[in-house]
Amino acid sequence: MDNVSFTIGIPAKNEENNIRHTLLSIFKNICFMEQKLHYNYEIIVYVNNSVDATNLIAEKVLKNNNIKDYKVFKRSEELV
């Protein structure tokens, strides 16, 4: 079977109470799929105007689960 590549994009805003569970649920499904398929994937979490620790929690969970290809982008709205 050919290698499959895909990206999982997760938009988040003020989700510090949910982002850990969301990411762990994704990992659980990826592990199940890895038993049957060979693939490469990346996870991108786009944190938009959060005032909580969503981005820090996402970074920690991704790092602690040995995800090699991930990015966490944080956008803050700047007042002009």
N, CA, C and O atoms as a Maestro MAE file, in Angstrom:
{
 s_m_m2io_version
 :::
 2.0.0
}

f_m_ct {
 s_m_title
 :::
 protein
 m_atom[320] {
  # First column is atom index #
  i_m_mmod_type
  r_m_x_coord
  r_m_y_coord
  r_m_z_coord
  i_m_residue_number
  s_m_chain_name
  s_m_pdb_residue_name
  s_m_pdb_atom_name
  i_m_atomic_number
  :::
  1 25 0.843 -1.179 0.000 1 A "MET " " N  " 7
  2 3 0.000 0.000 0.000 1 A "MET " " CA " 6
  3 2 0.887 1.241 0.000 1 A "MET " " C  " 6
  4 15 1.918 1.277 0.672 1 A "MET " " O  " 8
  5 25 0.479 2.256 -0.758 2 A "ASP " " N  " 7
  6 3 1.224 3.508 -0.802 2 A "ASP " " CA " 6
  7 2 1.124 4.233 0.532 2 A "ASP " " C  " 6
  8 15 0.162 4.075 1.284 2 A "ASP " " O  " 8
  9 25 2.145 5.026 0.798 3 A "ASN " " N  " 7
  10 3 2.083 5.851 1.997 3 A "ASN " " CA " 6
  11 2 1.050 6.953 1.810 3 A "ASN " " C  " 6
  12 15 0.917 7.517 0.724 3 A "ASN " " O  " 8
  13 25 0.338 7.245 2.856 4 A "VAL " " N  " 7
  14 3 -0.676 8.285 2.852 4 A "VAL " " CA " 6
  15 2 -0.185 9.410 3.748 4 A "VAL " " C  " 6
  16 15 0.361 9.156 4.821 4 A "VAL " " O  " 8
  17 25 -0.374 10.641 3.319 5 A "SER " " N  " 7
  18 3 -0.013 11.808 4.130 5 A "SER " " CA " 6
  19 2 -1.260 12.664 4.329 5 A "SER " " C  " 6
  20 15 -2.066 12.838 3.415 5 A "SER " " O  " 8
  21 25 -1.400 13.189 5.535 6 A "PHE " " N  " 7
  22 3 -2.534 14.071 5.788 6 A "PHE " " CA " 6
  23 2 -2.212 15.039 6.924 6 A "PHE " " C  " 6
  24 15 -1.274 14.839 7.696 6 A "PHE " " O  " 8
  25 25 -3.022 16.093 6.999 7 A "THR " " N  " 7
  26 3 -2.900 17.112 8.036 7 A "THR " " CA " 6
  27 2 -4.195 17.161 8.822 7 A "THR " " C  " 6
  28 15 -5.286 17.126 8.253 7 A "THR " " O  " 8
  29 25 -4.061 17.241 10.130 8 A "ILE " " N  " 7
  30 3 -5.221 17.447 10.999 8 A "ILE " " CA " 6
  31 2 -5.132 18.886 11.489 8 A "ILE " " C  " 6
  32 15 -4.178 19.252 12.175 8 A "ILE " " O  " 8
  33 25 -6.119 19.698 11.142 9 A "GLY " " N  " 7
  34 3 -6.168 21.091 11.568 9 A "GLY " " CA " 6
  35 2 -7.213 21.282 12.648 9 A "GLY " " C  " 6
  36 15 -8.359 20.860 12.497 9 A "GLY " " O  " 8
  37 25 -6.814 21.919 13.738 10 A "ILE " " N  " 7
  38 3 -7.717 22.114 14.866 10 A "ILE " " CA " 6
  39 2 -7.780 23.604 15.202 10 A "ILE " " C  " 6
  40 15 -6.816 24.157 15.730 10 A "ILE " " O  " 8
  41 25 -8.903 24.258 14.901 11 A "PRO " " N  " 7
  42 3 -9.066 25.647 15.342 11 A "PRO " " CA " 6
  43 2 -9.501 25.656 16.808 11 A "PRO " " C  " 6
  44 15 -10.305 24.821 17.224 11 A "PRO " " O  " 8
  45 25 -8.976 26.589 17.581 12 A "ALA " " N  " 7
  46 3 -9.323 26.624 19.006 12 A "ALA " " CA " 6
  47 2 -9.301 28.057 19.526 12 A "ALA " " C  " 6
  48 15 -8.432 28.851 19.166 12 A "ALA " " O  " 8
  49 25 -10.249 28.364 20.357 13 A "LYS " " N  " 7
  50 3 -10.287 29.662 21.034 13 A "LYS " " CA " 6
  51 2 -10.812 29.440 22.449 13 A "LYS " " C  " 6
  52 15 -11.941 28.987 22.642 13 A "LYS " " O  " 8
  53 25 -9.987 29.762 23.422 14 A "ASN " " N  " 7
  54 3 -10.357 29.602 24.831 14 A "ASN " " CA " 6
  55 2 -10.846 28.179 25.127 14 A "ASN " " C  " 6
  56 15 -11.919 27.985 25.697 14 A "ASN " " O  " 8
  57 25 -10.054 27.209 24.735 15 A "GLU " " N  " 7
  58 3 -10.417 25.795 24.883 15 A "GLU " " CA " 6
  59 2 -9.514 25.061 25.874 15 A "GLU " " C  " 6
  60 15 -9.312 23.854 25.737 15 A "GLU " " O  " 8
  61 25 -8.974 25.756 26.861 16 A "GLU " " N  " 7
  62 3 -8.046 25.095 27.778 16 A "GLU " " CA " 6
  63 2 -8.691 23.925 28.520 16 A "GLU " " C  " 6
  64 15 -7.986 23.012 28.948 16 A "GLU " " O  " 8
  65 25 -9.998 23.934 28.679 17 A "ASN " " N  " 7
  66 3 -10.680 22.828 29.361 17 A "ASN " " CA " 6
  67 2 -10.957 21.648 28.438 17 A "ASN " " C  " 6
  68 15 -11.313 20.569 28.911 17 A "ASN " " O  " 8
  69 25 -10.799 21.836 27.122 18 A "ASN " " N  " 7
  70 3 -11.165 20.795 26.165 18 A "ASN " " CA " 6
  71 2 -10.029 20.324 25.264 18 A "ASN " " C  " 6
  72 15 -10.091 19.212 24.740 18 A "ASN " " O  " 8
  73 25 -9.001 21.132 25.072 19 A "ILE " " N  " 7
  74 3 -7.992 20.821 24.059 19 A "ILE " " CA " 6
  75 2 -7.240 19.526 24.372 19 A "ILE " " C  " 6
  76 15 -6.918 18.770 23.456 19 A "ILE " " O  " 8
  77 25 -6.960 19.264 25.623 20 A "ARG " " N  " 7
  78 3 -6.255 18.024 25.987 20 A "ARG " " CA " 6
  79 2 -7.075 16.803 25.568 20 A "ARG " " C  " 6
  80 15 -6.552 15.897 24.919 20 A "ARG " " O  " 8
  81 25 -8.336 16.776 25.931 21 A "HIS " " N  " 7
  82 3 -9.212 15.655 25.578 21 A "HIS " " CA " 6
  83 2 -9.321 15.509 24.054 21 A "HIS " " C  " 6
  84 15 -9.288 14.394 23.534 21 A "HIS " " O  " 8
  85 25 -9.448 16.615 23.355 22 A "THR " " N  " 7
  86 3 -9.546 16.582 21.897 22 A "THR " " CA " 6
  87 2 -8.311 15.945 21.287 22 A "THR " " C  " 6
  88 15 -8.426 15.054 20.445 22 A "THR " " O  " 8
  89 25 -7.132 16.388 21.700 23 A "LEU " " N  " 7
  90 3 -5.887 15.855 21.148 23 A "LEU " " CA " 6
  91 2 -5.701 14.382 21.505 23 A "LEU " " C  " 6
  92 15 -5.282 13.591 20.660 23 A "LEU " " O  " 8
  93 25 -6.004 14.009 22.735 24 A "LEU " " N  " 7
  94 3 -5.853 12.608 23.139 24 A "LEU " " CA " 6
  95 2 -6.816 11.698 22.367 24 A "LEU " " C  " 6
  96 15 -6.474 10.557 22.056 24 A "LEU " " O  " 8
  97 25 -7.992 12.188 22.066 25 A "SER " " N  " 7
  98 3 -8.942 11.428 21.268 25 A "SER " " CA " 6
  99 2 -8.406 11.215 19.850 25 A "SER " " C  " 6
  100 15 -8.550 10.133 19.280 25 A "SER " " O  " 8
  101 25 -7.797 12.240 19.296 26 A "ILE " " N  " 7
  102 3 -7.184 12.123 17.966 26 A "ILE " " CA " 6
  103 2 -6.057 11.096 18.002 26 A "ILE " " C  " 6
  104 15 -5.967 10.253 17.110 26 A "ILE " " O  " 8
  105 25 -5.198 11.151 19.015 27 A "PHE " " N  " 7
  106 3 -4.082 10.203 19.123 27 A "PHE " " CA " 6
  107 2 -4.591 8.762 19.213 27 A "PHE " " C  " 6
  108 15 -4.021 7.853 18.609 27 A "PHE " " O  " 8
  109 25 -5.669 8.567 19.972 28 A "LYS " " N  " 7
  110 3 -6.236 7.228 20.117 28 A "LYS " " CA " 6
  111 2 -6.654 6.683 18.750 28 A "LYS " " C  " 6
  112 15 -6.396 5.520 18.438 28 A "LYS " " O  " 8
  113 25 -7.291 7.510 17.950 29 A "ASN " " N  " 7
  114 3 -7.726 7.081 16.622 29 A "ASN " " CA " 6
  115 2 -6.546 6.882 15.680 29 A "ASN " " C  " 6
  116 15 -6.558 5.966 14.858 29 A "ASN " " O  " 8
  117 25 -5.543 7.718 15.790 30 A "ILE " " N  " 7
  118 3 -4.354 7.569 14.944 30 A "ILE " " CA " 6
  119 2 -3.644 6.256 15.273 30 A "ILE " " C  " 6
  120 15 -3.211 5.548 14.364 30 A "ILE " " O  " 8
  121 25 -3.521 5.924 16.548 31 A "CYS " " N  " 7
  122 3 -2.862 4.677 16.943 31 A "CYS " " CA " 6
  123 2 -3.611 3.472 16.392 31 A "CYS " " C  " 6
  124 15 -2.990 2.502 15.957 31 A "CYS " " O  " 8
  125 25 -4.927 3.525 16.407 32 A "PHE " " N  " 7
  126 3 -5.726 2.442 15.860 32 A "PHE " " CA " 6
  127 2 -5.470 2.304 14.362 32 A "PHE " " C  " 6
  128 15 -5.315 1.191 13.859 32 A "PHE " " O  " 8
  129 25 -5.426 3.416 13.653 33 A "MET " " N  " 7
  130 3 -5.203 3.398 12.205 33 A "MET " " CA " 6
  131 2 -3.793 2.945 11.862 33 A "MET " " C  " 6
  132 15 -3.585 2.293 10.839 33 A "MET " " O  " 8
  133 25 -2.824 3.279 12.703 34 A "GLU " " N  " 7
  134 3 -1.431 2.913 12.431 34 A "GLU " " CA " 6
  135 2 -1.230 1.409 12.367 34 A "GLU " " C  " 6
  136 15 -0.298 0.934 11.718 34 A "GLU " " O  " 8
  137 25 -2.079 0.667 13.021 35 A "GLN " " N  " 7
  138 3 -1.968 -0.788 12.991 35 A "GLN " " CA " 6
  139 2 -2.274 -1.343 11.599 35 A "GLN " " C  " 6
  140 15 -1.830 -2.439 11.259 35 A "GLN " " O  " 8
  141 25 -3.031 -0.589 10.792 36 A "LYS " " N  " 7
  142 3 -3.462 -1.082 9.488 36 A "LYS " " CA " 6
  143 2 -2.840 -0.336 8.314 36 A "LYS " " C  " 6
  144 15 -2.752 -0.886 7.216 36 A "LYS " " O  " 8
  145 25 -2.414 0.886 8.520 37 A "LEU " " N  " 7
  146 3 -1.924 1.719 7.425 37 A "LEU " " CA " 6
  147 2 -0.539 2.277 7.743 37 A "LEU " " C  " 6
  148 15 -0.144 2.385 8.904 37 A "LEU " " O  " 8
  149 25 0.172 2.622 6.701 38 A "HIS " " N  " 7
  150 3 1.428 3.339 6.866 38 A "HIS " " CA " 6
  151 2 1.198 4.751 6.351 38 A "HIS " " C  " 6
  152 15 0.820 4.939 5.195 38 A "HIS " " O  " 8
  153 25 1.421 5.726 7.189 39 A "TYR " " N  " 7
  154 3 1.153 7.089 6.754 39 A "TYR " " CA " 6
  155 2 1.984 8.082 7.552 39 A "TYR " " C  " 6
  156 15 2.546 7.777 8.603 39 A "TYR " " O  " 8
  157 25 2.029 9.269 7.001 40 A "ASN " " N  " 7
  158 3 2.669 10.414 7.642 40 A "ASN " " CA " 6
  159 2 1.578 11.444 7.909 40 A "ASN " " C  " 6
  160 15 0.668 11.628 7.101 40 A "ASN " " O  " 8
  161 25 1.682 12.100 9.033 41 A "TYR " " N  " 7
  162 3 0.681 13.113 9.337 41 A "TYR " " CA " 6
  163 2 1.314 14.251 10.125 41 A "TYR " " C  " 6
  164 15 2.378 14.112 10.728 41 A "TYR " " O  " 8
  165 25 0.622 15.372 10.096 42 A "GLU " " N  " 7
  166 3 1.005 16.506 10.925 42 A "GLU " " CA " 6
  167 2 -0.257 17.013 11.608 42 A "GLU " " C  " 6
  168 15 -1.369 16.841 11.107 42 A "GLU " " O  " 8
  169 25 -0.064 17.636 12.750 43 A "ILE " " N  " 7
  170 3 -1.173 18.228 13.489 43 A "ILE " " CA " 6
  171 2 -0.889 19.716 13.637 43 A "ILE " " C  " 6
  172 15 0.177 20.121 14.100 43 A "ILE " " O  " 8
  173 25 -1.860 20.513 13.235 44 A "ILE " " N  " 7
  174 3 -1.738 21.962 13.372 44 A "ILE " " CA " 6
  175 2 -2.874 22.452 14.254 44 A "ILE " " C  " 6
  176 15 -4.047 22.222 13.960 44 A "ILE " " O  " 8
  177 25 -2.516 23.131 15.340 45 A "VAL " " N  " 7
  178 3 -3.499 23.750 16.221 45 A "VAL " " CA " 6
  179 2 -3.382 25.253 16.019 45 A "VAL " " C  " 6
  180 15 -2.323 25.842 16.234 45 A "VAL " " O  " 8
  181 25 -4.483 25.862 15.603 46 A "TYR " " N  " 7
  182 3 -4.509 27.302 15.368 46 A "TYR " " CA " 6
  183 2 -5.335 27.950 16.478 46 A "TYR " " C  " 6
  184 15 -6.561 27.839 16.500 46 A "TYR " " O  " 8
  185 25 -4.656 28.618 17.382 47 A "VAL " " N  " 7
  186 3 -5.301 29.233 18.535 47 A "VAL " " CA " 6
  187 2 -5.552 30.703 18.200 47 A "VAL " " C  " 6
  188 15 -4.614 31.472 17.990 47 A "VAL " " O  " 8
  189 25 -6.821 31.076 18.153 48 A "ASN " " N  " 7
  190 3 -7.212 32.390 17.666 48 A "ASN " " CA " 6
  191 2 -7.773 33.254 18.788 48 A "ASN " " C  " 6
  192 15 -8.856 32.988 19.309 48 A "ASN " " O  " 8
  193 25 -7.034 34.277 19.149 49 A "ASN " " N  " 7
  194 3 -7.461 35.277 20.137 49 A "ASN " " CA " 6
  195 2 -7.840 34.702 21.494 49 A "ASN " " C  " 6
  196 15 -8.728 35.238 22.158 49 A "ASN " " O  " 8
  197 25 -7.197 33.637 21.917 50 A "SER " " N  " 7
  198 3 -7.483 33.072 23.231 50 A "SER " " CA " 6
  199 2 -6.885 33.932 24.329 50 A "SER " " C  " 6
  200 15 -5.829 34.543 24.171 50 A "SER " " O  " 8
  201 25 -7.587 33.958 25.433 51 A "VAL " " N  " 7
  202 3 -7.066 34.664 26.610 51 A "VAL " " CA " 6
  203 2 -6.689 33.669 27.705 51 A "VAL " " C  " 6
  204 15 -6.318 34.062 28.811 51 A "VAL " " O  " 8
  205 25 -6.789 32.376 27.388 52 A "ASP " " N  " 7
  206 3 -6.445 31.350 28.359 52 A "ASP " " CA " 6
  207 2 -5.175 30.611 27.911 52 A "ASP " " C  " 6
  208 15 -4.424 31.113 27.075 52 A "ASP " " O  " 8
  209 25 -4.946 29.445 28.459 53 A "ALA " " N  " 7
  210 3 -3.708 28.701 28.209 53 A "ALA " " CA " 6
  211 2 -3.866 27.609 27.143 53 A "ALA " " C  " 6
  212 15 -3.137 26.618 27.163 53 A "ALA " " O  " 8
  213 25 -4.794 27.781 26.232 54 A "THR " " N  " 7
  214 3 -5.029 26.768 25.194 54 A "THR " " CA " 6
  215 2 -3.751 26.402 24.468 54 A "THR " " C  " 6
  216 15 -3.449 25.219 24.306 54 A "THR " " O  " 8
  217 25 -2.996 27.396 24.029 55 A "ASN " " N  " 7
  218 3 -1.781 27.122 23.255 55 A "ASN " " CA " 6
  219 2 -0.732 26.386 24.083 55 A "ASN " " C  " 6
  220 15 -0.062 25.494 23.563 55 A "ASN " " O  " 8
  221 25 -0.576 26.734 25.339 56 A "LEU " " N  " 7
  222 3 0.422 26.075 26.190 56 A "LEU " " CA " 6
  223 2 0.048 24.616 26.459 56 A "LEU " " C  " 6
  224 15 0.910 23.738 26.458 56 A "LEU " " O  " 8
  225 25 -1.225 24.371 26.685 57 A "ILE " " N  " 7
  226 3 -1.684 23.007 26.938 57 A "ILE " " CA " 6
  227 2 -1.525 22.167 25.676 57 A "ILE " " C  " 6
  228 15 -1.078 21.022 25.746 57 A "ILE " " O  " 8
  229 25 -1.886 22.723 24.530 58 A "ALA " " N  " 7
  230 3 -1.746 21.999 23.262 58 A "ALA " " CA " 6
  231 2 -0.288 21.627 23.019 58 A "ALA " " C  " 6
  232 15 0.009 20.482 22.676 58 A "ALA " " O  " 8
  233 25 0.622 22.577 23.193 59 A "GLU " " N  " 7
  234 3 2.055 22.305 23.018 59 A "GLU " " CA " 6
  235 2 2.512 21.175 23.931 59 A "GLU " " C  " 6
  236 15 3.221 20.266 23.499 59 A "GLU " " O  " 8
  237 25 2.106 21.234 25.183 60 A "LYS " " N  " 7
  238 3 2.530 20.231 26.165 60 A "LYS " " CA " 6
  239 2 2.006 18.841 25.794 60 A "LYS " " C  " 6
  240 15 2.753 17.864 25.841 60 A "LYS " " O  " 8
  241 25 0.751 18.751 25.434 61 A "VAL " " N  " 7
  242 3 0.164 17.458 25.087 61 A "VAL " " CA " 6
  243 2 0.829 16.879 23.843 61 A "VAL " " C  " 6
  244 15 1.149 15.691 23.809 61 A "VAL " " O  " 8
  245 25 1.039 17.700 22.830 62 A "LEU " " N  " 7
  246 3 1.682 17.228 21.608 62 A "LEU " " CA " 6
  247 2 3.108 16.754 21.876 62 A "LEU " " C  " 6
  248 15 3.526 15.706 21.383 62 A "LEU " " O  " 8
  249 25 3.838 17.522 22.648 63 A "LYS " " N  " 7
  250 3 5.222 17.153 22.968 63 A "LYS " " CA " 6
  251 2 5.274 15.875 23.813 63 A "LYS " " C  " 6
  252 15 6.096 14.996 23.554 63 A "LYS " " O  " 8
  253 25 4.411 15.770 24.810 64 A "ASN " " N  " 7
  254 3 4.415 14.610 25.709 64 A "ASN " " CA " 6
  255 2 3.977 13.318 25.024 64 A "ASN " " C  " 6
  256 15 4.262 12.229 25.522 64 A "ASN " " O  " 8
  257 25 3.294 13.426 23.902 65 A "ASN " " N  " 7
  258 3 2.836 12.240 23.180 65 A "ASN " " CA " 6
  259 2 3.716 11.924 21.983 65 A "ASN " " C  " 6
  260 15 3.331 11.159 21.098 65 A "ASN " " O  " 8
  261 25 4.893 12.517 21.964 66 A "ASN " " N  " 7
  262 3 5.899 12.237 20.941 66 A "ASN " " CA " 6
  263 2 5.406 12.440 19.513 66 A "ASN " " C  " 6
  264 15 5.780 11.696 18.606 66 A "ASN " " O  " 8
  265 25 4.575 13.438 19.324 67 A "ILE " " N  " 7
  266 3 4.158 13.791 17.974 67 A "ILE " " CA " 6
  267 2 5.300 14.586 17.365 67 A "ILE " " C  " 6
  268 15 5.679 15.636 17.884 67 A "ILE " " O  " 8
  269 25 5.849 14.085 16.262 68 A "LYS " " N  " 7
  270 3 7.047 14.698 15.686 68 A "LYS " " CA " 6
  271 2 6.746 15.896 14.810 68 A "LYS " " C  " 6
  272 15 7.525 16.848 14.769 68 A "LYS " " O  " 8
  273 25 5.626 15.857 14.109 69 A "ASP " " N  " 7
  274 3 5.334 16.928 13.160 69 A "ASP " " CA " 6
  275 2 4.078 17.667 13.601 69 A "ASP " " C  " 6
  276 15 2.957 17.281 13.267 69 A "ASP " " O  " 8
  277 25 4.290 18.731 14.352 70 A "TYR " " N  " 7
  278 3 3.162 19.529 14.804 70 A "TYR " " CA " 6
  279 2 3.550 20.995 14.869 70 A "TYR " " C  " 6
  280 15 4.725 21.355 14.939 70 A "TYR " " O  " 8
  281 25 2.516 21.827 14.842 71 A "LYS " " N  " 7
  282 3 2.701 23.263 14.988 71 A "LYS " " CA " 6
  283 2 1.525 23.796 15.809 71 A "LYS " " C  " 6
  284 15 0.389 23.348 15.655 71 A "LYS " " O  " 8
  285 25 1.815 24.738 16.661 72 A "VAL " " N  " 7
  286 3 0.765 25.445 17.382 72 A "VAL " " CA " 6
  287 2 0.957 26.913 17.063 72 A "VAL " " C  " 6
  288 15 1.969 27.512 17.425 72 A "VAL " " O  " 8
  289 25 -0.017 27.483 16.388 73 A "PHE " " N  " 7
  290 3 0.019 28.903 16.042 73 A "PHE " " CA " 6
  291 2 -0.909 29.641 16.988 73 A "PHE " " C  " 6
  292 15 -2.033 29.207 17.238 73 A "PHE " " O  " 8
  293 25 -0.429 30.763 17.511 74 A "LYS " " N  " 7
  294 3 -1.280 31.582 18.370 74 A "LYS " " CA " 6
  295 2 -1.392 32.958 17.749 74 A "LYS " " C  " 6
  296 15 -0.389 33.622 17.490 74 A "LYS " " O  " 8
  297 25 -2.615 33.376 17.514 75 A "ARG " " N  " 7
  298 3 -2.879 34.706 16.973 75 A "ARG " " CA " 6
  299 2 -3.552 35.512 18.071 75 A "ARG " " C  " 6
  300 15 -4.531 35.069 18.673 75 A "ARG " " O  " 8
  301 25 -3.023 36.686 18.323 76 A "SER " " N  " 7
  302 3 -3.624 37.585 19.293 76 A "SER " " CA " 6
  303 2 -4.125 38.820 18.564 76 A "SER " " C  " 6
  304 15 -3.433 39.405 17.731 76 A "SER " " O  " 8
  305 25 -5.317 39.184 18.897 77 A "GLU " " N  " 7
  306 3 -5.877 40.388 18.288 77 A "GLU " " CA " 6
  307 2 -5.227 41.606 18.938 77 A "GLU " " C  " 6
  308 15 -5.241 41.766 20.159 77 A "GLU " " O  " 8
  309 25 -4.673 42.438 18.111 78 A "GLU " " N  " 7
  310 3 -4.027 43.645 18.627 78 A "GLU " " CA " 6
  311 2 -4.955 44.835 18.444 78 A "GLU " " C  " 6
  312 15 -5.544 45.025 17.380 78 A "GLU " " O  " 8
  313 25 -5.073 45.616 19.477 79 A "LEU " " N  " 7
  314 3 -5.886 46.811 19.391 79 A "LEU " " CA " 6
  315 2 -5.093 47.929 18.751 79 A "LEU " " C  " 6
  316 15 -3.926 48.139 19.080 79 A "LEU " " O  " 8
  317 25 -5.711 48.632 17.857 80 A "VAL " " N  " 7
  318 3 -5.027 49.733 17.160 80 A "VAL " " CA " 6
  319 2 -5.604 51.037 17.608 80 A "VAL " " C  " 6
  320 15 -5.173 52.094 17.146 80 A "VAL " " O  " 8
  :::
 }
 m_bond[319] {
  # First column is bond index #
  i_m_from
  i_m_to
  i_m_order
  :::
  1 1 2 1
  2 2 3 1
  3 3 4 2
  4 3 5 1
  5 5 6 1
  6 6 7 1
  7 7 8 2
  8 7 9 1
  9 9 10 1
  10 10 11 1
  11 11 12 2
  12 11 13 1
  13 13 14 1
  14 14 15 1
  15 15 16 2
  16 15 17 1
  17 17 18 1
  18 18 19 1
  19 19 20 2
  20 19 21 1
  21 21 22 1
  22 22 23 1
  23 23 24 2
  24 23 25 1
  25 25 26 1
  26 26 27 1
  27 27 28 2
  28 27 29 1
  29 29 30 1
  30 30 31 1
  31 31 32 2
  32 31 33 1
  33 33 34 1
  34 34 35 1
  35 35 36 2
  36 35 37 1
  37 37 38 1
  38 38 39 1
  39 39 40 2
  40 39 41 1
  41 41 42 1
  42 42 43 1
  43 43 44 2
  44 43 45 1
  45 45 46 1
  46 46 47 1
  47 47 48 2
  48 47 49 1
  49 49 50 1
  50 50 51 1
  51 51 52 2
  52 51 53 1
  53 53 54 1
  54 54 55 1
  55 55 56 2
  56 55 57 1
  57 57 58 1
  58 58 59 1
  59 59 60 2
  60 59 61 1
  61 61 62 1
  62 62 63 1
  63 63 64 2
  64 63 65 1
  65 65 66 1
  66 66 67 1
  67 67 68 2
  68 67 69 1
  69 69 70 1
  70 70 71 1
  71 71 72 2
  72 71 73 1
  73 73 74 1
  74 74 75 1
  75 75 76 2
  76 75 77 1
  77 77 78 1
  78 78 79 1
  79 79 80 2
  80 79 81 1
  81 81 82 1
  82 82 83 1
  83 83 84 2
  84 83 85 1
  85 85 86 1
  86 86 87 1
  87 87 88 2
  88 87 89 1
  89 89 90 1
  90 90 91 1
  91 91 92 2
  92 91 93 1
  93 93 94 1
  94 94 95 1
  95 95 96 2
  96 95 97 1
  97 97 98 1
  98 98 99 1
  99 99 100 2
  100 99 101 1
  101 101 102 1
  102 102 103 1
  103 103 104 2
  104 103 105 1
  105 105 106 1
  106 106 107 1
  107 107 108 2
  108 107 109 1
  109 109 110 1
  110 110 111 1
  111 111 112 2
  112 111 113 1
  113 113 114 1
  114 114 115 1
  115 115 116 2
  116 115 117 1
  117 117 118 1
  118 118 119 1
  119 119 120 2
  120 119 121 1
  121 121 122 1
  122 122 123 1
  123 123 124 2
  124 123 125 1
  125 125 126 1
  126 126 127 1
  127 127 128 2
  128 127 129 1
  129 129 130 1
  130 130 131 1
  131 131 132 2
  132 131 133 1
  133 133 134 1
  134 134 135 1
  135 135 136 2
  136 135 137 1
  137 137 138 1
  138 138 139 1
  139 139 140 2
  140 139 141 1
  141 141 142 1
  142 142 143 1
  143 143 144 2
  144 143 145 1
  145 145 146 1
  146 146 147 1
  147 147 148 2
  148 147 149 1
  149 149 150 1
  150 150 151 1
  151 151 152 2
  152 151 153 1
  153 153 154 1
  154 154 155 1
  155 155 156 2
  156 155 157 1
  157 157 158 1
  158 158 159 1
  159 159 160 2
  160 159 161 1
  161 161 162 1
  162 162 163 1
  163 163 164 2
  164 163 165 1
  165 165 166 1
  166 166 167 1
  167 167 168 2
  168 167 169 1
  169 169 170 1
  170 170 171 1
  171 171 172 2
  172 171 173 1
  173 173 174 1
  174 174 175 1
  175 175 176 2
  176 175 177 1
  177 177 178 1
  178 178 179 1
  179 179 180 2
  180 179 181 1
  181 181 182 1
  182 182 183 1
  183 183 184 2
  184 183 185 1
  185 185 186 1
  186 186 187 1
  187 187 188 2
  188 187 189 1
  189 189 190 1
  190 190 191 1
  191 191 192 2
  192 191 193 1
  193 193 194 1
  194 194 195 1
  195 195 196 2
  196 195 197 1
  197 197 198 1
  198 198 199 1
  199 199 200 2
  200 199 201 1
  201 201 202 1
  202 202 203 1
  203 203 204 2
  204 203 205 1
  205 205 206 1
  206 206 207 1
  207 207 208 2
  208 207 209 1
  209 209 210 1
  210 210 211 1
  211 211 212 2
  212 211 213 1
  213 213 214 1
  214 214 215 1
  215 215 216 2
  216 215 217 1
  217 217 218 1
  218 218 219 1
  219 219 220 2
  220 219 221 1
  221 221 222 1
  222 222 223 1
  223 223 224 2
  224 223 225 1
  225 225 226 1
  226 226 227 1
  227 227 228 2
  228 227 229 1
  229 229 230 1
  230 230 231 1
  231 231 232 2
  232 231 233 1
  233 233 234 1
  234 234 235 1
  235 235 236 2
  236 235 237 1
  237 237 238 1
  238 238 239 1
  239 239 240 2
  240 239 241 1
  241 241 242 1
  242 242 243 1
  243 243 244 2
  244 243 245 1
  245 245 246 1
  246 246 247 1
  247 247 248 2
  248 247 249 1
  249 249 250 1
  250 250 251 1
  251 251 252 2
  252 251 253 1
  253 253 254 1
  254 254 255 1
  255 255 256 2
  256 255 257 1
  257 257 258 1
  258 258 259 1
  259 259 260 2
  260 259 261 1
  261 261 262 1
  262 262 263 1
  263 263 264 2
  264 263 265 1
  265 265 266 1
  266 266 267 1
  267 267 268 2
  268 267 269 1
  269 269 270 1
  270 270 271 1
  271 271 272 2
  272 271 273 1
  273 273 274 1
  274 274 275 1
  275 275 276 2
  276 275 277 1
  277 277 278 1
  278 278 279 1
  279 279 280 2
  280 279 281 1
  281 281 282 1
  282 282 283 1
  283 283 284 2
  284 283 285 1
  285 285 286 1
  286 286 287 1
  287 287 288 2
  288 287 289 1
  289 289 290 1
  290 290 291 1
  291 291 292 2
  292 291 293 1
  293 293 294 1
  294 294 295 1
  295 295 296 2
  296 295 297 1
  297 297 298 1
  298 298 299 1
  299 299 300 2
  300 299 301 1
  301 301 302 1
  302 302 303 1
  303 303 304 2
  304 303 305 1
  305 305 306 1
  306 306 307 1
  307 307 308 2
  308 307 309 1
  309 309 310 1
  310 310 311 1
  311 311 312 2
  312 311 313 1
  313 313 314 1
  314 314 315 1
  315 315 316 2
  316 315 317 1
  317 317 318 1
  318 318 319 1
  319 319 320 2
  :::
 }
}
